[in-house]
Amino acid sequence: MTTDEPQQSVPYGTPEAPRLAVRGEAHLEVDPEIARIGITVSARGTDRRDALADLTRRNATVIDLVKTYGEAVERVETGSFSITPELTKRGKGERVRTYHGRVHITAELSDFTALGELTTRIADLDLTHVNGPWWSLRPDSPAHRRARQEAVKEAVQRAREYADALGTALAALVEIADIGADNAPYPPFGGGPAAPGMARAAYGGAPEAAAPLDLEPQRQSVYAQVNARFTMNPPRL
Protein backbone atom coordinates (compact mmCIF):
# COMPACT_ATOMS: atom_id res chain seq x y z
CA MET A 1 0.00 0.00 0.00
CA THR A 2 1.38 3.37 -1.00
CA THR A 3 0.73 6.80 0.43
CA ASP A 4 1.23 10.30 -0.90
CA GLU A 5 1.99 11.76 2.53
CA PRO A 6 5.52 13.17 2.78
CA GLN A 7 7.88 11.28 5.04
CA GLN A 8 9.08 13.25 8.05
CA SER A 9 12.85 13.68 8.09
CA VAL A 10 14.66 11.84 10.85
CA PRO A 11 16.40 14.26 13.23
CA TYR A 12 19.61 12.23 13.20
CA GLY A 13 22.77 12.52 11.20
CA THR A 14 24.79 9.95 9.33
CA PRO A 15 28.06 8.23 10.18
CA GLU A 16 29.76 10.72 7.85
CA ALA A 17 28.02 13.75 9.42
CA PRO A 18 26.80 12.95 12.95
CA ARG A 19 24.17 15.36 14.24
CA LEU A 20 24.30 16.85 17.72
CA ALA A 21 21.27 18.49 19.42
CA VAL A 22 21.60 20.67 22.52
CA ARG A 23 19.66 23.26 24.48
CA GLY A 24 21.08 26.61 25.51
CA GLU A 25 19.70 28.52 28.50
CA ALA A 26 20.32 31.89 30.13
CA HIS A 27 18.99 33.48 33.30
CA LEU A 28 19.75 37.11 34.11
CA GLU A 29 18.86 39.25 37.12
CA VAL A 30 18.56 42.91 36.13
CA ASP A 31 17.23 46.16 37.57
CA PRO A 32 13.69 47.16 36.53
CA GLU A 33 13.20 49.94 34.01
CA ILE A 34 9.64 51.05 34.72
CA ALA A 35 7.18 50.98 37.61
CA ARG A 36 3.39 51.14 37.45
CA ILE A 37 0.97 52.32 40.10
CA GLY A 38 -2.80 52.02 40.14
CA ILE A 39 -4.84 54.93 41.48
CA THR A 40 -8.52 54.79 42.43
CA VAL A 41 -10.25 58.13 42.90
CA SER A 42 -13.58 58.01 44.77
CA ALA A 43 -16.46 60.36 45.55
CA ARG A 44 -19.83 59.98 47.22
CA GLY A 45 -22.93 62.08 47.76
CA THR A 46 -26.68 61.96 48.11
CA ASP A 47 -27.13 63.73 44.76
CA ARG A 48 -25.92 62.12 41.54
CA ARG A 49 -24.80 65.39 39.97
CA ASP A 50 -22.95 66.48 43.07
CA ALA A 51 -21.16 63.11 43.32
CA LEU A 52 -20.21 63.29 39.65
CA ALA A 53 -18.94 66.88 39.99
CA ASP A 54 -16.90 65.93 43.06
CA LEU A 55 -15.44 62.92 41.26
CA THR A 56 -14.54 65.04 38.23
CA ARG A 57 -12.74 67.52 40.46
CA ARG A 58 -10.79 64.85 42.34
CA ASN A 59 -9.87 63.09 39.12
CA ALA A 60 -8.53 66.32 37.61
CA THR A 61 -6.51 66.97 40.78
CA VAL A 62 -4.82 63.57 40.57
CA ILE A 63 -4.05 63.81 36.85
CA ASP A 64 -2.68 67.34 37.21
CA LEU A 65 -0.47 66.17 40.08
CA VAL A 66 0.87 63.23 38.07
CA LYS A 67 1.63 65.45 35.08
CA THR A 68 3.69 67.86 37.19
CA TYR A 69 6.42 65.20 37.26
CA GLY A 70 7.08 65.72 33.55
CA GLU A 71 9.42 63.23 31.89
CA ALA A 72 9.53 61.03 35.00
CA VAL A 73 6.02 59.89 34.02
CA GLU A 74 6.11 57.96 30.76
CA ARG A 75 2.39 57.25 30.58
CA VAL A 76 -0.84 58.04 32.39
CA GLU A 77 -4.09 56.34 31.41
CA THR A 78 -7.67 56.42 32.66
CA GLY A 79 -9.33 53.04 32.99
CA SER A 80 -12.84 52.29 34.21
CA PHE A 81 -15.31 54.90 35.47
CA SER A 82 -18.50 54.27 37.44
CA ILE A 83 -21.28 56.02 39.34
CA THR A 84 -23.22 53.50 41.42
CA PRO A 85 -26.34 54.17 43.52
CA GLU A 86 -26.57 52.61 46.98
CA LEU A 87 -30.14 51.76 47.93
CA THR A 88 -31.62 51.96 51.41
CA LYS A 89 -31.95 48.63 53.19
CA ARG A 90 -35.16 49.48 55.01
CA GLY A 91 -38.57 50.70 53.99
CA LYS A 92 -40.77 49.96 51.05
CA GLY A 93 -39.73 50.74 47.53
CA GLU A 94 -36.29 51.49 46.17
CA ARG A 95 -34.76 54.67 47.44
CA VAL A 96 -31.24 55.84 46.75
CA ARG A 97 -29.28 56.42 49.91
CA THR A 98 -26.10 57.72 48.31
CA TYR A 99 -24.10 57.60 45.09
CA HIS A 100 -20.57 56.18 44.85
CA GLY A 101 -18.27 57.28 42.04
CA ARG A 102 -14.90 55.77 41.08
CA VAL A 103 -12.27 56.38 38.44
CA HIS A 104 -9.24 54.11 37.96
CA ILE A 105 -5.98 55.61 36.70
CA THR A 106 -2.69 53.92 35.81
CA ALA A 107 0.62 55.78 35.84
CA GLU A 108 3.92 54.45 34.52
CA LEU A 109 7.18 55.99 35.73
CA SER A 110 10.84 55.51 34.91
CA ASP A 111 12.22 57.77 37.67
CA PHE A 112 12.00 55.74 40.87
CA THR A 113 12.93 58.69 43.08
CA ALA A 114 9.93 60.59 41.76
CA LEU A 115 7.86 57.43 42.19
CA GLY A 116 8.18 57.42 45.97
CA GLU A 117 7.32 61.11 46.26
CA LEU A 118 4.38 60.94 43.86
CA THR A 119 2.94 57.85 45.55
CA THR A 120 3.04 59.55 48.94
CA ARG A 121 1.44 62.75 47.68
CA ILE A 122 -1.37 60.87 45.95
CA ALA A 123 -2.05 58.78 49.05
CA ASP A 124 -2.51 62.02 51.02
CA LEU A 125 -5.41 63.12 48.82
CA ASP A 126 -9.01 62.69 49.95
CA LEU A 127 -10.79 59.46 49.00
CA THR A 128 -7.84 58.25 46.95
CA HIS A 129 -6.40 54.74 46.98
CA VAL A 130 -3.01 53.66 45.59
CA ASN A 131 -1.89 50.18 44.57
CA GLY A 132 1.58 49.12 43.52
CA PRO A 133 4.24 49.58 42.48
CA TRP A 134 4.62 46.81 39.92
CA TRP A 135 8.13 46.66 38.50
CA SER A 136 8.95 45.48 34.98
CA LEU A 137 11.18 45.83 31.94
CA ARG A 138 10.26 47.47 28.66
CA PRO A 139 9.34 45.05 25.84
CA ASP A 140 12.38 46.23 23.86
CA SER A 141 14.76 46.15 26.82
CA PRO A 142 18.39 45.28 25.92
CA ALA A 143 18.20 42.67 28.70
CA HIS A 144 16.04 40.44 26.48
CA ARG A 145 18.58 40.56 23.66
CA ARG A 146 21.45 39.89 26.05
CA ALA A 147 19.65 36.85 27.48
CA ARG A 148 19.03 35.41 24.00
CA GLN A 149 22.66 35.93 23.03
CA GLU A 150 23.82 34.25 26.24
CA ALA A 151 21.53 31.30 25.54
CA VAL A 152 23.01 30.87 22.04
CA LYS A 153 26.56 31.05 23.40
CA GLU A 154 25.70 28.48 26.04
CA ALA A 155 24.28 26.14 23.37
CA VAL A 156 27.45 26.40 21.28
CA GLN A 157 29.65 25.81 24.32
CA ARG A 158 27.64 22.76 25.33
CA ALA A 159 27.82 21.30 21.84
CA ARG A 160 31.59 21.82 21.74
CA GLU A 161 31.95 20.01 25.05
CA TYR A 162 30.05 17.01 23.69
CA ALA A 163 32.19 16.99 20.56
CA ASP A 164 35.37 17.28 22.66
CA ALA A 165 34.27 14.28 24.69
CA LEU A 166 34.24 12.28 21.45
CA GLY A 167 37.61 13.60 20.35
CA THR A 168 36.21 15.57 17.42
CA ALA A 169 34.93 19.07 16.57
CA LEU A 170 31.78 20.77 15.35
CA ALA A 171 31.40 21.04 11.59
CA ALA A 172 28.33 23.19 10.94
CA LEU A 173 25.20 24.67 12.46
CA VAL A 174 22.06 22.96 11.16
CA GLU A 175 19.29 24.69 13.10
CA ILE A 176 18.67 27.07 15.95
CA ALA A 177 15.20 27.81 17.31
CA ASP A 178 13.37 29.23 20.30
CA ILE A 179 11.78 26.66 22.57
CA GLY A 180 8.31 25.93 21.20
CA ALA A 181 8.84 27.92 18.01
CA ASP A 182 7.61 25.00 15.90
CA ASN A 183 4.59 24.28 18.11
CA ALA A 184 2.58 26.80 20.13
CA PRO A 185 3.25 30.47 20.91
CA TYR A 186 5.30 31.03 24.05
CA PRO A 187 5.26 33.93 26.49
CA PRO A 188 7.77 36.77 25.99
CA PHE A 189 10.93 36.82 28.03
CA GLY A 190 11.36 39.11 30.95
CA GLY A 191 9.37 40.42 33.85
CA GLY A 192 9.53 38.35 36.98
CA PRO A 193 6.76 38.19 39.56
CA ALA A 194 5.29 41.56 40.44
CA ALA A 195 6.39 43.10 43.67
CA PRO A 196 3.94 42.79 46.54
CA GLY A 197 1.36 45.58 46.29
CA MET A 198 1.89 48.68 48.37
CA ALA A 199 -1.42 50.35 49.10
CA ARG A 200 -2.55 53.32 51.11
CA ALA A 201 -5.88 55.13 51.30
CA ALA A 202 -6.42 58.61 52.72
CA TYR A 203 -9.81 59.96 53.77
CA GLY A 204 -8.72 63.35 55.01
CA GLY A 205 -6.05 65.90 54.24
CA ALA A 206 -2.92 65.66 56.37
CA PRO A 207 -1.82 68.83 58.18
CA GLU A 208 1.70 68.37 56.84
CA ALA A 209 3.06 66.69 53.72
CA ALA A 210 4.08 63.11 54.45
CA ALA A 211 7.68 62.08 53.94
CA PRO A 212 8.28 60.40 50.54
CA LEU A 213 8.29 56.62 50.59
CA ASP A 214 11.64 54.93 50.08
CA LEU A 215 10.80 52.28 47.49
CA GLU A 216 13.43 49.66 46.66
CA PRO A 217 13.12 48.41 43.04
CA GLN A 218 12.64 44.67 42.69
CA ARG A 219 15.18 42.88 40.49
CA GLN A 220 13.70 41.30 37.37
CA SER A 221 14.37 37.78 36.08
CA VAL A 222 14.97 37.40 32.35
CA TYR A 223 15.01 33.91 30.80
CA ALA A 224 15.98 32.68 27.35
CA GLN A 225 16.12 29.16 25.91
CA VAL A 226 17.07 27.89 22.47
CA ASN A 227 17.36 24.52 20.76
CA ALA A 228 20.37 24.09 18.48
CA ARG A 229 21.48 21.29 16.16
CA PHE A 230 24.94 20.89 14.75
CA THR A 231 26.83 18.43 12.62
CA MET A 232 30.28 17.33 13.73
CA ASN A 233 33.21 15.61 12.16
CA PRO A 234 33.07 11.81 12.43
CA PRO A 235 34.70 10.72 15.67
CA ARG A 236 37.02 7.73 15.89
CA LEU A 237 35.31 5.35 18.27
ChimeraX attribute file (.defattr): number of C-alpha atoms within 10 A of each C-alpha:
attribute: neighborCount
match mode: 1-to-1
recipient: residues
	/A:1	2
	/A:2	4
	/A:3	6
	/A:4	5
	/A:5	6
	/A:6	6
	/A:7	7
	/A:8	6
	/A:9	6
	/A:10	6
	/A:11	9
	/A:12	13
	/A:13	13
	/A:14	9
	/A:15	10
	/A:16	11
	/A:17	17
	/A:18	16
	/A:19	21
	/A:20	20
	/A:21	18
	/A:22	17
	/A:23	20
	/A:24	24
	/A:25	18
	/A:26	19
	/A:27	16
	/A:28	16
	/A:29	15
	/A:30	15
	/A:31	14
	/A:32	21
	/A:33	17
	/A:34	21
	/A:35	23
	/A:36	21
	/A:37	22
	/A:38	21
	/A:39	25
	/A:40	21
	/A:41	25
	/A:42	25
	/A:43	23
	/A:44	21
	/A:45	18
	/A:46	14
	/A:47	14
	/A:48	18
	/A:49	11
	/A:50	14
	/A:51	21
	/A:52	21
	/A:53	15
	/A:54	17
	/A:55	25
	/A:56	17
	/A:57	12
	/A:58	20
	/A:59	23
	/A:60	13
	/A:61	14
	/A:62	18
	/A:63	16
	/A:64	11
	/A:65	14
	/A:66	22
	/A:67	15
	/A:68	11
	/A:69	16
	/A:70	10
	/A:71	11
	/A:72	18
	/A:73	21
	/A:74	16
	/A:75	14
	/A:76	16
	/A:77	11
	/A:78	15
	/A:79	12
	/A:80	9
	/A:81	15
	/A:82	13
	/A:83	17
	/A:84	14
	/A:85	18
	/A:86	15
	/A:87	13
	/A:88	13
	/A:89	11
	/A:90	8
	/A:91	7
	/A:92	7
	/A:93	9
	/A:94	11
	/A:95	13
	/A:96	15
	/A:97	13
	/A:98	16
	/A:99	20
	/A:100	18
	/A:101	21
	/A:102	22
	/A:103	20
	/A:104	19
	/A:105	20
	/A:106	16
	/A:107	20
	/A:108	21
	/A:109	25
	/A:110	18
	/A:111	16
	/A:112	19
	/A:113	15
	/A:114	16
	/A:115	27
	/A:116	17
	/A:117	17
	/A:118	19
	/A:119	25
	/A:120	19
	/A:121	18
	/A:122	23
	/A:123	21
	/A:124	22
	/A:125	19
	/A:126	17
	/A:127	20
	/A:128	24
	/A:129	21
	/A:130	24
	/A:131	19
	/A:132	18
	/A:133	26
	/A:134	20
	/A:135	25
	/A:136	23
	/A:137	23
	/A:138	13
	/A:139	12
	/A:140	8
	/A:141	12
	/A:142	10
	/A:143	22
	/A:144	21
	/A:145	14
	/A:146	17
	/A:147	22
	/A:148	22
	/A:149	18
	/A:150	20
	/A:151	23
	/A:152	24
	/A:153	15
	/A:154	19
	/A:155	24
	/A:156	19
	/A:157	14
	/A:158	16
	/A:159	24
	/A:160	18
	/A:161	15
	/A:162	17
	/A:163	20
	/A:164	13
	/A:165	11
	/A:166	14
	/A:167	13
	/A:168	16
	/A:169	18
	/A:170	21
	/A:171	15
	/A:172	13
	/A:173	14
	/A:174	12
	/A:175	11
	/A:176	17
	/A:177	14
	/A:178	17
	/A:179	17
	/A:180	12
	/A:181	11
	/A:182	8
	/A:183	7
	/A:184	8
	/A:185	9
	/A:186	10
	/A:187	6
	/A:188	11
	/A:189	18
	/A:190	23
	/A:191	19
	/A:192	17
	/A:193	13
	/A:194	14
	/A:195	16
	/A:196	12
	/A:197	13
	/A:198	13
	/A:199	15
	/A:200	15
	/A:201	18
	/A:202	15
	/A:203	13
	/A:204	11
	/A:205	12
	/A:206	11
	/A:207	7
	/A:208	7
	/A:209	10
	/A:210	12
	/A:211	10
	/A:212	15
	/A:213	15
	/A:214	12
	/A:215	14
	/A:216	9
	/A:217	17
	/A:218	20
	/A:219	20
	/A:220	22
	/A:221	19
	/A:222	22
	/A:223	22
	/A:224	23
	/A:225	23
	/A:226	21
	/A:227	19
	/A:228	21
	/A:229	21
	/A:230	21
	/A:231	23
	/A:232	22
	/A:233	18
	/A:234	19
	/A:235	16
	/A:236	7
	/A:237	5
